[in-house]
Structure formats: structure tokens, C-alpha cells
Amino acid sequence: MFPGKRRESVKQMGSMQRIQTPSAVDATRALFGLVLPSIPVWDRQRIEREFEGFRQAWGSRSLIQGTEESLRQLVESNLEKSTREYGFHFFTIDVMDQLGCGQVMAWSDGNAASVCLWRSDDGLYLCGNYFFTET
């Protein structure tokens, strides 16, 4: 779609703007800087129920609880990996109100990878689809 071109855009999507960028660093900054404050605070049990749906639909392996800094590093390293996939185009970053999370989607030819971030009274939670690794 945008081979070899750096493109960033912001589109209004309901109460939140959808952010689009080809940069893993910018996508991570948007998720934690712009989107995180807009994510509703849910209790852990509700987050675990949502995660179970992601596990079944996406092949998510684990729900990870961590500090903002540790999760930020994990997201950025996974997004960087996505940029090296054949046919990578861009990331979209949104608040998914009905799922109670912030989401980053990596779009490439014939493939989409995703990361979701939740807020709870006891911290932050993260999961990704089958591509996501914890290292």
C-alpha cells in the first residue's frame, strides 16, 4: 500500500482517533501516550474473560501483567519484528471500547498482527496474537 513511503495519519473514529503510522516506535508511543489514558479501567476478572476470547480467536498464549515500562519495551520489540515481515505496510492504533482495551494492528500483505493493552486497578495487562513473544 505504501511501499518505501513514510506516512502517518490520524482519523476520527467515534470518541477516539485512529492513529496510523509505519513506525514501531511511534505506534508504541501512541499506545502508551495517547491511547492508554482513554482505556477504561476494568477489573482483572473481566480482562481475563476478554483475554480468553483473544486466546481462542487469535491464538494468544498468555495474558501478561507488568509495569508500563516493561510492557512498553515488550510491545515495541514485537512491533519492530512486525516491520520486518514481508509486505509490511503500517500500524493502526485505536481504543476498542467494547473490548476495554487499546489495540495496535500491524498490517501487511495477507496478514495482520495485533496487541491489546488493558488497564485495571491492579495494573496493566497485555496480550498479542500468535506472533507475539514475551522476549
C-alpha positions as CSV (number, residue, x, y, z in Angstrom):
1,M,0.0,0.0,0.0
2,F,2.7,2.5,0.9
3,P,6.0,0.7,0.0
4,G,9.0,2.9,0.6
5,K,7.0,5.8,1.8
6,R,6.7,7.2,5.3
7,R,3.1,8.0,6.0
8,E,1.3,8.9,9.2
9,S,-2.3,9.9,9.6
10,V,-5.0,10.4,12.2
11,K,-8.6,9.7,11.5
12,Q,-11.6,10.4,13.8
13,M,-13.1,7.1,15.0
14,G,-16.0,7.8,17.4
15,S,-14.7,9.1,20.7
16,M,-11.1,8.3,19.8
17,Q,-8.9,9.0,16.9
18,R,-7.4,6.1,14.9
19,I,-3.7,6.7,14.5
20,Q,-1.8,5.2,11.6
21,T,2.0,5.1,11.3
22,P,4.6,2.8,9.7
23,S,6.9,3.3,12.7
24,A,7.0,0.8,15.6
25,V,8.4,3.4,17.9
26,D,5.6,5.9,17.0
27,A,3.0,3.2,17.4
28,T,4.3,2.3,20.8
29,R,4.4,5.9,21.9
30,A,0.8,6.4,20.6
31,L,-0.4,3.3,22.5
32,F,1.1,4.3,25.8
33,G,1.0,8.1,25.4
34,L,-2.3,8.9,23.7
35,V,-4.4,5.7,23.9
36,L,-3.6,4.4,27.4
37,P,-5.4,7.3,29.2
38,S,-8.6,6.6,27.2
39,I,-8.7,2.9,28.0
40,P,-11.4,2.2,30.6
41,V,-10.4,0.6,33.9
42,W,-11.7,-2.9,34.2
43,D,-11.4,-5.5,37.0
44,R,-9.0,-8.4,36.4
45,Q,-11.8,-11.0,36.0
46,R,-13.3,-9.0,33.2
47,I,-9.9,-8.7,31.5
48,E,-9.3,-12.4,31.9
49,R,-12.7,-13.1,30.2
50,E,-11.8,-10.9,27.3
51,F,-8.4,-12.5,27.1
52,E,-10.0,-15.9,26.8
53,G,-11.8,-14.7,23.7
54,F,-8.5,-13.5,22.2
55,R,-6.8,-16.8,23.1
56,Q,-9.4,-18.7,21.2
57,A,-9.7,-16.3,18.2
58,W,-6.1,-15.2,17.9
59,G,-4.0,-18.0,19.4
60,S,-2.8,-15.7,22.2
61,R,-0.5,-17.6,24.5
62,S,-0.6,-15.5,27.7
63,L,-2.1,-12.5,29.5
64,I,0.9,-10.6,30.8
65,Q,0.7,-8.2,33.7
66,G,3.5,-5.6,34.1
67,T,4.6,-2.1,34.6
68,E,4.1,0.5,31.9
69,E,7.8,0.5,31.1
70,S,8.2,-3.3,30.9
71,L,5.1,-3.6,28.7
72,R,6.2,-0.7,26.6
73,Q,9.5,-2.4,25.8
74,L,7.7,-5.7,25.1
75,V,5.3,-4.0,22.7
76,E,8.0,-2.1,20.9
77,S,10.2,-5.2,20.3
78,N,7.2,-7.1,18.9
79,L,6.1,-4.3,16.7
80,E,9.7,-3.9,15.4
81,K,9.6,-7.6,14.5
82,S,6.4,-7.0,12.5
83,T,8.1,-4.3,10.4
84,R,10.5,-6.9,9.1
85,E,7.7,-9.1,7.9
86,Y,7.3,-9.4,4.1
87,G,4.9,-6.8,2.7
88,F,4.6,-4.8,6.0
89,H,2.6,-1.6,5.4
90,F,1.7,0.2,8.7
91,F,0.2,0.1,12.2
92,T,-3.2,1.3,13.3
93,I,-3.7,2.3,16.9
94,D,-7.2,2.5,18.5
95,V,-9.2,2.3,21.7
96,M,-11.6,-0.7,21.4
97,D,-14.3,0.5,23.7
98,Q,-16.4,-2.7,23.6
99,L,-13.3,-4.8,24.4
100,G,-12.0,-2.4,27.0
101,C,-8.5,-2.2,25.5
102,G,-6.1,-0.2,23.4
103,Q,-5.1,-2.1,20.3
104,V,-2.3,-1.9,17.8
105,M,-2.7,-3.8,14.5
106,A,0.2,-4.4,12.2
107,W,-0.9,-4.6,8.6
108,S,1.0,-6.5,5.9
109,D,0.2,-8.4,2.7
110,G,-2.2,-11.1,3.7
111,N,-1.5,-10.8,7.4
112,A,-2.5,-8.8,10.4
113,A,-0.8,-9.0,13.9
114,S,-2.4,-7.5,17.0
115,V,-1.6,-6.4,20.5
116,C,-4.1,-5.4,23.2
117,L,-3.5,-3.4,26.3
118,W,-5.9,-3.2,29.3
119,R,-6.0,-1.1,32.5
120,S,-7.1,-2.4,35.8
121,D,-6.9,-1.1,39.4
122,D,-4.0,-3.5,40.0
123,G,-2.0,-2.6,36.9
124,L,-1.7,-3.1,33.1
125,Y,-2.3,-6.2,31.1
126,L,-1.2,-7.1,27.6
127,C,-1.7,-9.9,25.1
128,G,-0.9,-10.4,21.4
129,N,-1.9,-12.8,18.8
130,Y,0.1,-15.9,17.7
131,F,3.1,-13.8,16.5
132,F,3.6,-12.2,19.9
133,T,6.6,-13.3,22.0
134,E,7.4,-12.5,25.6
135,T,11.2,-11.9,25.0
